[in-house]
Amino acid sequence: MSPGSHLPTRVYMDANATTPLLPEVVDAMRPYWIEHFGNASSIHLHGQQARTAIDRARETLAAFFNCHDAEVVFNSGGTEGDNTALTGLLRPGDHLITTSIEHSAVLQAAERLALRGVSVTYIAPQPSGLIDPADIQSALRPETRLISVMLANNETGVLQPIEEIGKIAAAAGAFFHVDAVQGAGKIKFDVRRFGCHLLSISAHKMHGPKGVGAMFVRRGTPLESLLVGGSHERRRRAGTENVAGIVGFARAVELATASLADGAIDRLATLRDRLETSLLRLPGTGLNGALPDGRPAPRVANTTNIWFDHLEGEALVIALDLKGVAVSGGSACHSGATEPSHVLMAMGLDKTRARASLRFSLLKTATDADIDHVLRVVPQAVEHLRAISPVAAGTLG
Ligand SMILES: Cc1ncc(COP(=O)(O)O)c(C=O)c1O
């Protein structure tokens, strides 16, 4: 919103790509770039100040995960957490079970490991986007060492039955990794309840800084570090700690926890539902992530993914951008790629419909005025594009 006006000039609805820092986060970080700039490994006062700040941040993350301080490892974000989980546990001859709707940070790590002699099973979702735990169960082999399943999908927001999968992993004696990047701050979570050994999250998806993340690593998990060089993070992640980033991350986590408790996330779901219900009234639209009875699958509060038949999603993204609305078609992490979303394709959409899909992911600071603006702009853009679209004319497959 522009100050003093009720009409938003730009509405950012791409929170699953990234989020802005909240002012409280910037305030918490500032001293650690300037006055308290020390290296947490130094023994003098500057070093001690940095170390104390990291220790405090670790306590915050441990409370957030519901784990011991020693089970928190700070790193550079979700990509590093996902890469570390897979690469740090799997050796030639091992078997990995994951899903075909994971983020590319998991999928490409799995592909690389497959070249090195790890066998990989990719479980496909149901059309709703949900993974059936029975499919994980039947994919188990004696040599299954790791199961890696995301908590919330970045494109649809659909929440996976993590606790059930955790029980299957425990019964099979397999390690269990959860990519919780898109769930963190959106639902209450608890690594003990999930039954996971490893879990990765990223600060920039929850109003913290980019380039900072954390992993839960259950005590005793034989995880080899990806980076070597120093004894940081109990030898689990070498490299001088990003003190300001870690402090900002912890502040963002505290604010996210407060939002979960004070009803802000429920309010967000109400806004998202209003947006979704209105958009689905447009002809030739549908929800990606619906159960067979038409209701949405369980999902995070901020996300909806909708197909708009007879147009190109990319064209709609550009048209909306010109009208001040930022959304994403397919996965924003692959911007520039014209391939239809692997997630939507795995859910059974055909290429045309996958390409005609848009993700709206609301910031937790979203307002009614933002929704009103989007609801003014989208129907016009859809109508206009359909009128001129080669897809609508049937000249583009
Ligand atoms: C589900 C999921 N996992 C991992 C990542 C990668 O996280 P990062 O951007 O912190 O590397 C993303 C980013 O979009 C994501 O959505």
The ligand as an ORCA input file, in Angstrom:
! r2SCAN-3c Opt
* xyz 0 1
  C      10.178    -26.227     -0.761
  C      11.457    -25.491     -0.949
  N      12.608    -26.079     -0.611
  C      13.792    -25.466     -0.764
  C      13.876    -24.197     -1.278
  C      15.200    -23.539     -1.411
  O      15.387    -22.636     -0.360
  P      16.474    -21.451     -0.472
  O      15.884    -20.424     -1.375
  O      16.618    -20.948      0.931
  O      17.724    -22.041     -0.978
  C      12.697    -23.543     -1.670
  C      12.744    -22.205     -2.299
  O      11.837    -21.827     -3.011
  C      11.462    -24.204     -1.484
  O      10.312    -23.618     -1.816
*
